[in-house]
Amino acid sequence: MKNSYDFSKGVKNPYAKRLKKQVTIRLAEDTIGYFKAQGAKAGIPYQSLINLYLADCVGRQKKLSIHWG
């Protein structure tokens, strides 16, 4: 290991704005089960699948529509 390193030609991380933030949310067990099953079928972690779904909602500017039965 060197005593010092030269970072003068370093490049800023282009993905720094895309980093993920850990949050805690409460989800119904059947909702988690659904995304776990879909994630298993797709071969990706269910948390990533939930993130992809929410990111798609953001990208499409989906508006919330709630209909109480």
C-alpha positions in Angstrom: 0.0 0.0 0.0 1.3 3.4 -0.9 1.9 6.2 1.6 -0.3 8.6 -0.5 -2.5 8.5 -3.6 -3.1 11.1 -6.3 -6.8 11.7 -6.8 -6.3 14.9 -8.8 -7.5 13.1 -12.0 -10.3 11.3 -10.3 -13.8 11.3 -11.8 -16.9 12.0 -9.7 -19.3 9.0 -9.4 -21.9 9.5 -12.2 -24.3 7.3 -10.3 -24.2 9.2 -7.0 -27.6 10.8 -7.7 -29.1 7.3 -8.3 -28.1 5.9 -4.9 -30.8 4.2 -2.9 -31.9 5.3 0.5 -33.1 2.7 3.1 -36.6 3.4 4.4 -39.0 1.4 6.6 -42.5 1.0 5.3 -45.3 -1.3 6.5 -46.8 -3.5 3.8 -49.5 -6.1 4.1 -48.3 -9.7 4.2 -50.2 -10.7 1.1 -48.6 -7.7 -0.8 -45.1 -8.9 0.2 -46.0 -12.5 -0.7 -47.2 -11.3 -4.1 -43.9 -9.5 -4.9 -41.8 -12.3 -3.4 -43.5 -14.8 -5.8 -43.2 -12.4 -8.8 -39.5 -11.8 -7.9 -38.8 -15.5 -7.6 -40.4 -16.1 -11.1 -38.3 -13.2 -12.6 -35.2 -14.2 -10.7 -34.7 -10.9 -8.9 -35.1 -9.9 -5.2 -38.6 -8.8 -4.3 -37.3 -5.4 -2.9 -35.8 -4.7 -6.3 -39.1 -5.6 -8.0 -41.0 -3.3 -5.7 -38.5 -0.5 -6.5 -38.8 -1.1 -10.2 -42.6 -1.0 -10.0 -42.5 2.3 -8.0 -39.9 3.8 -10.4 -42.2 2.9 -13.3 -45.1 4.7 -11.6 -42.9 7.7 -11.2 -41.7 7.6 -14.8 -45.2 7.4 -16.1 -46.4 10.0 -13.7 -49.2 7.7 -12.6 -51.9 9.4 -10.6 -53.4 7.7 -7.5 -57.0 6.5 -7.9 -58.7 5.0 -4.9 -62.2 3.6 -5.1 -63.7 2.5 -1.8 -66.2 -0.4 -2.3 
